[in-house]
Amino acid sequence: MRATRSAESHRPGRPGGRVIRAVTLDLWGTLFLDGPASDDRYMRPRLAGMQTVLAAAGVLVAPDRLGRAYATVGHWLGRLWQMNGDVSIREHVETLLKALDAALPGQVSPETMVALIRAYGSPALVAPPAIDQGARTALEALAADGALLAVVSNTMRTPGEVVRQILDQAGLLPFFRVLTFSDECGIRKPARAIFLRTLEELGVPARHAVHVGDDAILDVEGARDAGMAAIQVTADGRATAPVKPHAVIRHLGELPAALRRLR
């Protein structure tokens, strides 16, 4: 008598004998070809935009002084990020204003604050990061195979709100059931909590999920610590993680086949 197949023995893959019902993706360096450090290229338009907004509000700030305040924010963020914590872009802007003048955050109008936050957070809309050319085909294949898709991403100075708009402009936003950004939830990878939070929203246990990302620590170690399978994206297709990923791909075009091999 031939044994019947378990309902969990199909789609889209089973690393370690586990059905994969959800696939979460990193953004910077994975879905976006630009890595996290590329966010630094938006510094000049950020500062120019903020200087214009402040001048319109009657606050004149020299460019070099504004640059030093921006660097102060960077040092503060670096310490926070090392502890896997994060804050909203509004707090970035308030901290920058305090670096200029401790009383300044309380002196600007609500309208000016909104304009400053927009100037600080939105330059990537004008010059968006390049997207992996195989992303759409891969996402279509995964969605057709029944996988629930999500984003799990650390943000730098470009907030999740703006990243959503970038994904929408690229026509990729509808593929994702859940989008988890560190500036919105206050948690950064590799903390397992950011992965588990996403999976809880998807309604999928970690043993039935795979995370895809480029970073050896943030993505591979973080996902595996959360109980997920991990696929690393590297330019040469070789793993760089001290904790071994379940598979390695060079770009997202290879993702559907990698998941099939994990069955």
N, C-alpha and C positions, 0 to 999 in steps of 0.2 A: 504494500500500500504506500503510495507516494505521500510524503509529508506535505501538508499545506503550508504555504508561505505566511509568515506573520504579517499582520497589517503594517508593521514597522519596517518591513524588509525592502521598501522602495522609497524613492525620491527623498532628497536628491543624493544622499550618500550616507555611509555609516562608518566613520572612523572609529576603530575600537569596538565595532559592533553596535554603534549607536546611530539611529536614524537622525539625519540633519533636517530639522524643520525650519531653522532660521539661520540667516547669514547676516552678520554685522560687518560694516566696512569702516575703516579709517578714511579720513579725507586727505589731509596734507601728506603728499608723498605716496599716496595710494590711488584714490579716485582722482585727486588733483595731482598732476605731475610735479607741481611746485611743492617743495618741502616746507616745513614750518618756518625756516629761516627766511624764506622769500617774503614773509610778511614785513620784513624790515624795509623792503623797497617802497613801501607806502608811507614811510616816515615823512618825506618832504611834503607830499600833498596833504597829509594829516596836519602838519604844523602850519602850512600856508593857509589851509582852510580855517583852522582855529584862530590864527592871527587875524584873519579877515573878520571873523565873527566877533572877536573881542574888540577890535577897532570900531566896529559898528555899534558896539555897546558902550563906547567911550573908554575902553581899557586898552591903552597902548603898551605893547610888550615888544621889546627888541627880539629879533630872531634867535640870537645866541642865548638869551635868557630863557626863551621858550624851549630851546633845544636842551638846556640843562635840566629844566623841569621834566621834560620827556624822559631823559636819562634816569632821573630820580624815580619816576614811575617804573621804569624797566628794572631797576635794582630791587624795588619793593616787590614787583611781580615775581622776579626770580626767586626770592626767598619764599614767597607764598607757594609758588609752583613746585618747589623742592619738597614741600610737605603734601603734595597732591591736592592742594586747595586751589580755588579760583573765585573770582568775583565778577560782577557785572561790569560792562563797559562804562556805565555811569560812575562806578567807583574809580575806574581808571581816570576819568576826566576830573572828578572831584579831587583826587590825590594830586593830579597835575596842577590844578588851580591852587591848592594849598601850598604846593612847592613854590608857586609864584608869590602868593600872599595868603597867609592863614585865614584872613577874613574874606577872601574873594569868593569862595563857594556860596556864602550867604548873601553876597552883594549882587550877583548876577540874577537876572529875571528868569522865571521858568522857561520863557521862550528862548532866551539866550542859551540856557543849559541844554535844551533840546537841540538847538543848532550846533552847539559845541560837540555833543555826543554824535550827531550825524557827521560832522566834519572829521571827527576822530575815527569813527568806525566804518565809514562807507567808501573809502578810496578804491577798495577792491572791486566795486561795481563798475568803475570806470576802466580799470585794467584788470579783468578777472584772471585768476590762475588758469593755466592750461589744464584740460581734462583728458584723461586717458582715452585714446581713440577707440579702444575696445570696450569701454564702460557700458555704453548703451546696449550693445549686442549681448554682453555678459548678463546685464541686469534683466534684459528681456528673457533670456534663456532660463535664468534662475526663477523668475516670477512665473514663467510658463510651467516650470517643473514643480510649482507649489511651495517654493520657499518664501518665508516671510523675510523682508529685507529691512535693515535699519542702519543708521549711521551712529557711530560712537567716536566722537572727535574732541580732542583738546583744541581750544581756540587760543589764539595769540592775542593780537589787538584788533582782529577782525571778528566781530561777534557772530554768534549763531544766527541771529536775525538776518544779517547780511549774507551769510553763507546760504541760507535758505533761498534768498533771492537769486544768488548765483546758480544754484542748482535748478531753480525754476526757469531761469533764462536759458539754461542748457537743455531743458526738457527732461531732466532727470528726477525732479522732485516727486512726481507721482509714484515712482517705484518704491518709495520708502514709507513703511508703516509708522516707524518711530524715528525721530532724530534727537539724539542726546548730545548736547554741547556743554562743555565744562563751564563756560561763563554763566550758563543758565541753571545748572544743577549744583555748582560749587564744588565739584569733584573732578579731578583729573586722572587720566590713565597714568600709571598702571594700576591705580587702586581698583580692587575687584568690585567695589561698590558701583562704579559707573557702568560696568558691564551688566551686573546683576539687576540694576535699576532698569536698564534697557530691556533685558529679557523678561522682567516682570511685566513691563508694559506690553510686550509682545505676547505674553502668556505662554512662554516656552521655557522649559528648564535648561540649565546650562549644558547638560549632557546631550542635548539635542540641537546644539548650536555651534557654529563655526565663526570665528572672527578673522578678518582679512586685513592685514596692515603691514607697513614697511619696517616699523621700528622693532628692534630686537627686544627691548625692555618694555616699552609702552604697550605694544601690540601683542607680541608673542608671549612674553612672561606674564603680562597682565591678564590676557585671555585665559591662559592655562591655569593661572592661579584662581581664576573664577570658575574653573571646571569646564571650560569650553575647549573645543579643538581650535587650532590656530594654523593659518596659512600665511606665510611671509612673502612679501613682494620685494624682490631685489633685482637690480639691473642685470646681473649675470646669472640669476637663477640659483644662487648658492645661499644657503642659510648663514646668517651672521649671528644668530641668537645663541647664547650660552645654553638656554633651554631650547631643545630641538622642536621646531614646528612640525606639524603633521604633513605639511607639503610646502613647497616653494614654487612661486611662479615669477615670471619676469614682468608681466603686465596683466591687466584684468581680462584681456582676451583669452588667457589661458585658464581662467577661473572655473568655467563650467566643466572642462575636461579634468581639472584637478579634483573637483568634487566627485566626479564619476569614479576616478581612480581610488578614492577613499572609501568606496563601498566595500 
